[in-house]
């Protein structure tokens, strides 16, 4: 073999080695991409598992976070990322922290005297058998007193109404006069008290009609679920003017929060399957008033029918694209601005915290923003003071978060499809809306108030599973509106509905606004104050 042949063979070998090296490098890159993709999928599965099986509240402990940051500064340990931090109430968002604090206060054990205070007392005397046999031979030296809490199930009764007829003695030829029947409908066999009890069972305790039917049947009154449903429809028709008065009040201040939740309903056009409708909720944080509306969709057309044509101001919402399309329509152009919800952005970083320190840093900064809001609520600050404090303290923190997220996105440190990358993209896309609350002291930092208003309907969906038809959604929205605002005003929903159904037949279009839960609560407070003054004066 000549030297030329050796050189050619050596060259071929070098080319083969170079080709194999390129192939090896290509395979390494492919393996790395697959590893990263697998890691993203694993973290997403972990996030879904936490949603399904973990605690419902999003909690982080500041002390644990500080330990994580110190570990990151000193170098990540070889055994992997830090363990999941334990829970702390300090990390709860806005109204969530308030609810947690209230829950802790409510869980304090009350004494038996506090529980029994105000309950009627039925005294039962039990004599020993020996004393019963010869009472004269015994002298009572005292008694052992045991107090128990008793309950008597509700009992049905028949209300017999005698409406006497009268004729004038001088004009017996004229038709007789008779007092009108005080009921919502001439042929309804239920009193306002029974109607109110049925509807609170259905929409406050979230019992399906068949369970209410069984409960009434065990009490000796076999009422069918069709009858109970018809009562609900009758009461909903009667409450229409009250709901209209509340709708005008909800949109009166130019600032509302809007959100929606899906609800299944039976659609006659879809045999064997249920359609998906949406329970839309509108909340006025200024007046602390909520309104529910039912729609069979969640597009821009639903918002057009939900928001009055003359409404101008702010709508606080999540990042759903329909809101952007709604405010940019020809009819709404320039009339409405959108405010974002920091809780939605925070939730995405909470789900991504296992990916590293960047998500946890954002959570720690967000906690500082919520602590500022908690102090403002505690001080009962007005809108002007709230705006000033936010500009001084919250704005620098929010600007720091903005710069951090922009630098992370530009550096491509996190894959766009990773949980952290998705959280960064969502937050930056919503940034102008998230910053609105800094410039308006009325605007809340998040949409948690409206989410809290929607939350009871989720309990109902687990019980009755779906609406009977699309029209049932309108009825449900009405009673969720009335009962939800009763809770917000701190009044008994069943007592309110009883009085509402009693007074509705005598009210007019001009006076029906006095029957909204807020107006009724104010009326009851005035009556109680007047009664207290009369009692003091009589003493």
ZAMARGU-4260 file (C-alpha; in steps of 0.2 Angstrom, whole numbers, plus 5000, padded with zeros to 4 digits):
<rodrens>
0) 5000/5000/5000 | 5007/5016/4995 | 5009/5032/5005 | 4995/5040/4995 | 4983/5026/4999
5) 4987/5027/5018 | 4984/5046/5017 | 4967/5043/5009 | 4962/5030/5021 | 4967/5041/5036
10) 4957/5055/5029 | 4942/5044/5027 | 4944/5038/5045 | 4945/5057/5051 | 4929/5061/5041
15) 4920/5046/5049 | 4926/5051/5067 | 4920/5069/5064 | 4903/5063/5057 | 4901/5052/5072
20) 4906/5066/5084 | 4893/5077/5076 | 4880/5063/5077 | 4885/5061/5096 | 4883/5080/5099
25) 4866/5080/5090 | 4860/5066/5100 | 4866/5075/5116 | 4856/5090/5112 | 4841/5079/5108
30) 4842/5070/5124 | 4844/5087/5134 | 4828/5094/5125 | 4819/5078/5129 | 4825/5079/5147
35) 4819/5097/5149 | 4802/5093/5141 | 4800/5078/5153 | 4804/5090/5167 | 4791/5102/5162
40) 4778/5089/5160 | 4783/5082/5177 | 4781/5099/5186 | 4764/5101/5177 | 4758/5084/5183
45) 4764/5089/5201 | 4755/5105/5200 | 4739/5096/5194 | 4741/5084/5209 | 4742/5098/5221
50) 4727/5106/5214 | 4717/5089/5215 | 4724/5082/5232 | 4733/5096/5240 | 4726/5110/5252
55) 4714/5122/5244 | 4723/5138/5251 | 4739/5144/5243 | 4751/5146/5258 | 4769/5150/5260
60) 4779/5154/5275 | 4790/5169/5274 | 4803/5161/5286 | 4804/5146/5275 | 4806/5157/5260
65) 4820/5166/5268 | 4829/5150/5271 | 4827/5145/5253 | 4834/5162/5247 | 4849/5160/5259
70) 4852/5142/5252 | 4851/5149/5234 | 4864/5162/5238 | 4876/5149/5246 | 4873/5137/5232
75) 4860/5124/5228 | 4862/5107/5238 | 4866/5092/5227 | 4851/5083/5233 | 4839/5094/5223
80) 4828/5109/5226 | 4821/5113/5243 | 4806/5104/5250 | 4789/5112/5249 | 4787/5126/5262
85) 4775/5124/5275 | 4759/5134/5276 | 4757/5151/5284 | 4742/5163/5285 | 4754/5177/5280
90) 4754/5171/5262 | 4736/5171/5259 | 4730/5184/5246 | 4719/5199/5252 | 4702/5194/5257
95) 4708/5176/5259 | 4719/5182/5274 | 4704/5190/5281 | 4693/5175/5279 | 4707/5164/5287
100) 4708/5176/5302 | 4689/5176/5304 | 4690/5157/5303 | 4703/5156/5317 | 4692/5168/5328
105) 4676/5157/5324 | 4685/5141/5329 | 4688/5147/5347 | 4679/5135/5358 | 4663/5143/5366
110) 4657/5139/5384 | 4641/5130/5386 | 4633/5146/5394 | 4637/5155/5377 | 4629/5142/5367
115) 4613/5141/5377 | 4611/5159/5379 | 4594/5165/5372 | 4587/5147/5369 | 4570/5144/5377
120) 4571/5132/5392 | 4560/5117/5394 | 4562/5110/5412 | 4560/5092/5415 | 4560/5085/5433
125) 4564/5067/5436 | 4561/5059/5453 | 4569/5043/5459 | 4558/5028/5460 | 4560/5027/5479
130) 4553/5044/5481 | 4538/5041/5470 | 4534/5026/5481 | 4534/5036/5497 | 4535/5055/5495
135) 4532/5059/5513 | 4547/5050/5519 | 4559/5060/5509 | 4566/5078/5510 | 4574/5087/5495
140) 4592/5092/5497 | 4595/5100/5480 | 4596/5094/5463 | 4609/5089/5449 | 4606/5099/5434
145) 4611/5093/5417 | 4608/5105/5402 | 4606/5097/5385 | 4603/5105/5368 | 4587/5099/5360
150) 4579/5100/5343 | 4561/5098/5337 | 4560/5096/5318 | 4550/5108/5308 | 4531/5104/5309
155) 4519/5108/5295 | 4502/5115/5299 | 4486/5121/5289 | 4483/5140/5289 | 4465/5143/5287
160) 4461/5160/5280 | 4443/5167/5282 | 4440/5182/5271 | 4423/5188/5275 | 4411/5195/5262
165) 4401/5211/5265 | 4388/5221/5256 | 4381/5238/5260 | 4364/5238/5269 | 4358/5252/5258
170) 4365/5244/5242 | 4363/5226/5243 | 4361/5225/5224 | 4380/5229/5222 | 4393/5215/5222
175) 4400/5211/5239 | 4417/5217/5245 | 4431/5205/5251 | 4449/5208/5256 | 4462/5202/5243
180) 4471/5186/5246 | 4489/5190/5253 | 4498/5178/5242 | 4509/5179/5226 | 4497/5168/5216
185) 4479/5165/5218 | 4480/5146/5217 | 4497/5143/5226 | 4494/5132/5241 | 4510/5138/5250
190) 4512/5152/5263 | 4526/5164/5261 | 4535/5156/5276 | 4535/5139/5267 | 4540/5146/5250
195) 4555/5155/5259 | 4560/5139/5268 | 4559/5129/5252 | 4570/5141/5242 | 4583/5143/5256
200) 4584/5124/5257 | 4587/5124/5238 | 4598/5139/5235 | 4606/5142/5252 | 4609/5124/5258
205) 4610/5118/5240 | 4598/5103/5242 | 4591/5096/5226 | 4572/5096/5224 | 4571/5077/5226
210) 4579/5078/5243 | 4568/5092/5249 | 4553/5081/5242 | 4559/5067/5253 | 4561/5078/5268
215) 4543/5085/5267 | 4537/5067/5264 | 4545/5061/5280 | 4536/5075/5289 | 4519/5069/5282
220) 4517/5082/5267 | 4519/5073/5251 | 4524/5087/5239 | 4531/5083/5222 | 4547/5090/5216
225) 4538/5097/5201 | 4527/5107/5213 | 4542/5113/5222 | 4550/5118/5206 | 4534/5128/5200
230) 4535/5137/5217 | 4553/5143/5213 | 4547/5149/5195 | 4533/5158/5203 | 4543/5167/5216
235) 4557/5171/5203 | 4544/5180/5192 | 4538/5190/5207 | 4555/5195/5211 | 4559/5202/5194
240) 4557/5221/5199 | 4568/5218/5214 | 4582/5211/5204 | 4581/5225/5192 | 4582/5238/5206
245) 4598/5229/5212 | 4605/5228/5194 | 4604/5247/5193 | 4613/5249/5210 | 4627/5237/5205
250) 4632/5247/5190 | 4629/5264/5198 | 4647/5268/5203 | 4657/5265/5187 | 4667/5251/5195
255) 4663/5232/5195 | 4671/5215/5196 | 4665/5202/5184 | 4668/5183/5183 | 4659/5168/5178
260) 4658/5149/5182 | 4652/5135/5171 | 4636/5125/5176 | 4629/5110/5166 | 4611/5111/5161
265) 4599/5100/5152 | 4597/5105/5134 | 4582/5097/5124 | 4592/5099/5108 | 4606/5088/5115
270) 4599/5071/5119 | 4610/5061/5131 | 4622/5075/5135 | 4621/5091/5145 | 4625/5108/5138
275) 4637/5120/5147 | 4630/5137/5153 | 4638/5150/5164 | 4633/5159/5180 | 4640/5177/5178
280) 4643/5186/5194 | 4645/5205/5195 | 4651/5213/5211 | 4651/5232/5216 | 4665/5233/5230
285) 4660/5251/5234 | 4642/5247/5239 | 4647/5228/5243 | 4633/5222/5232 | 4633/5207/5220
290) 4622/5202/5206 | 4621/5185/5197 | 4615/5182/5179 | 4613/5166/5169 | 4619/5164/5151
295) 4621/5149/5140 | 4638/5155/5134 | 4653/5166/5139 | 4657/5176/5124 | 4657/5194/5120
300) 4638/5194/5116 | 4635/5189/5134 | 4645/5204/5141 | 4635/5215/5129 | 4619/5209/5137
305) 4625/5209/5155 | 4633/5226/5155 | 4621/5241/5153 | 4623/5251/5137 | 4626/5267/5147
310) 4639/5260/5158 | 4656/5269/5159 | 4671/5265/5170 | 4681/5251/5176 | 4678/5232/5175
315) 4690/5221/5185 | 4692/5204/5178 | 4704/5190/5174 | 4714/5188/5157 | 4699/5180/5147
320) 4700/5187/5130 | 4682/5191/5128 | 4684/5206/5140 | 4696/5214/5128 | 4685/5211/5113
325) 4670/5218/5122 | 4678/5235/5127 | 4685/5236/5109 | 4668/5234/5101 | 4661/5249/5091
330) 4647/5252/5104 | 4660/5252/5119 | 4675/5260/5112 | 4683/5272/5124 | 4669/5269/5138
335) 4677/5255/5148 | 4694/5251/5155 | 4700/5235/5162 | 4708/5231/5178 | 4718/5215/5181
340) 4718/5203/5196 | 4735/5200/5205 | 4728/5184/5213 | 4727/5176/5196 | 4745/5180/5192
345) 4751/5175/5209 | 4742/5158/5208 | 4752/5154/5192 | 4769/5157/5201 | 4762/5147/5216
350) 4760/5132/5204 | 4778/5135/5197 | 4787/5137/5214 | 4794/5120/5212 | 4804/5125/5197
355) 4816/5136/5206 | 4819/5152/5216 | 4812/5164/5203 | 4794/5160/5206 | 4797/5160/5225
360) 4805/5177/5224 | 4789/5184/5215 | 4778/5176/5228 | 4788/5184/5242 | 4787/5201/5234
365) 4768/5198/5231 | 4766/5195/5249 | 4773/5212/5253 | 4760/5220/5242 | 4746/5210/5251
370) 4753/5215/5268 | 4751/5234/5263 | 4733/5231/5258 | 4729/5222/5274 | 4736/5237/5284
375) 4725/5249/5274 | 4710/5238/5277 | 4714/5237/5296 | 4716/5257/5296 | 4699/5259/5286
380) 4708/5271/5274 | 4698/5280/5262 | 4701/5280/5243 | 4713/5295/5243 | 4724/5288/5257
385) 4724/5271/5249 | 4730/5279/5233 | 4744/5289/5242 | 4750/5274/5251 | 4750/5263/5236
390) 4760/5276/5226 | 4773/5277/5240 | 4775/5259/5245 | 4767/5247/5233 | 4773/5255/5216
395) 4791/5252/5219 | 4788/5234/5224 | 4777/5231/5208 | 4790/5240/5197 | 4804/5229/5204
400) 4793/5213/5200 | 4791/5221/5182 | 4810/5223/5179 | 4813/5205/5186 | 4800/5197/5174
405) 4806/5207/5159 | 4824/5202/5162 | 4819/5183/5165 | 4809/5183/5149 | 4824/5192/5139
410) 4837/5179/5146 | 4826/5164/5141 | 4831/5156/5157 | 4814/5147/5158 | 4806/5138/5143
415) 4790/5146/5137 | 4780/5130/5140 | 4787/5128/5158 | 4776/5134/5172 | 4787/5148/5177
420) 4788/5154/5158 | 4769/5153/5157 | 4767/5163/5173 | 4780/5176/5167 | 4771/5178/5150
425) 4754/5179/5158 | 4759/5192/5170 | 4768/5203/5158 | 4754/5202/5146 | 4742/5208/5160
430) 4754/5221/5167 | 4745/5237/5162 | 4729/5230/5169 | 4738/5224/5185 | 4745/5242/5188
435) 4728/5250/5187 | 4724/5248/5206 | 4739/5259/5210 | 4731/5274/5202 | 4713/5272/5209
440) 4710/5270/5228 | 4693/5262/5225 | 4700/5247/5215 | 4705/5231/5224 | 4721/5222/5221
445) 4713/5207/5215 | 4696/5199/5210 | 4694/5188/5226 | 4678/5197/5232 | 4669/5191/5216
450) 4677/5174/5217 | 4671/5173/5235 | 4653/5177/5229 | 4653/5163/5216 | 4660/5150/5228
455) 4644/5144/5236 | 4637/5140/5219 | 4651/5127/5218 | 4644/5118/5233 | 4627/5117/5224
460) 4635/5110/5208 | 4642/5095/5218 | 4624/5092/5225 | 4612/5095/5211 | 4625/5092/5197
465) 4616/5101/5183 | 4601/5113/5180 | 4585/5106/5174 | 4585/5117/5159 | 4591/5134/5153
470) 4577/5143/5161 | 4581/5136/5178 | 4598/5145/5177 | 4588/5162/5177 | 4579/5157/5193
475) 4595/5151/5201 | 4604/5167/5197 | 4590/5177/5205 | 4590/5168/5222 | 4609/5167/5222
480) 4608/5186/5221 | 4595/5188/5235 | 4603/5175/5247 | 4621/5180/5243 | 4617/5199/5248
485) 4608/5193/5263 | 4624/5185/5269 | 4634/5200/5265 | 4622/5211/5275 | 4622/5199/5290
490) 4603/5195/5289 | 4593/5179/5290 | 4589/5174/5272 | 4574/5164/5276 | 4567/5179/5287
495) 4570/5191/5273 | 4562/5180/5259 | 4547/5177/5270 | 4544/5196/5272 | 4548/5198/5254
500) 4535/5186/5248 | 4522/5193/5261 | 4525/5211/5255 | 4527/5209/5236 | 4509/5208/5232
505) 4506/5226/5239 | 4521/5234/5232 | 4522/5245/5217 | 4535/5249/5204 | 4540/5265/5213
510) 4541/5256/5230 | 4548/5239/5226 | 4566/5246/5229 | 4563/5245/5247 | 4563/5226/5247
515) 4581/5224/5241 | 4592/5215/5255 | 4602/5231/5258 | 4586/5242/5260 | 4577/5228/5271
520) 4592/5226/5282 | 4593/5245/5285 | 4574/5245/5288 | 4576/5231/5301 | 4590/5240/5310
525) 4579/5256/5311 | 4565/5246/5318 | 4576/5238/5331 | 4583/5255/5336 | 4566/5262/5338
530) 4560/5247/5349 | 4575/5249/5360 | 4572/5268/5362 | 4553/5264/5367 | 4559/5251/5379
535) 4571/5263/5387 | 4557/5276/5388 | 4545/5265/5396 | 4557/5261/5410
</rodrens>
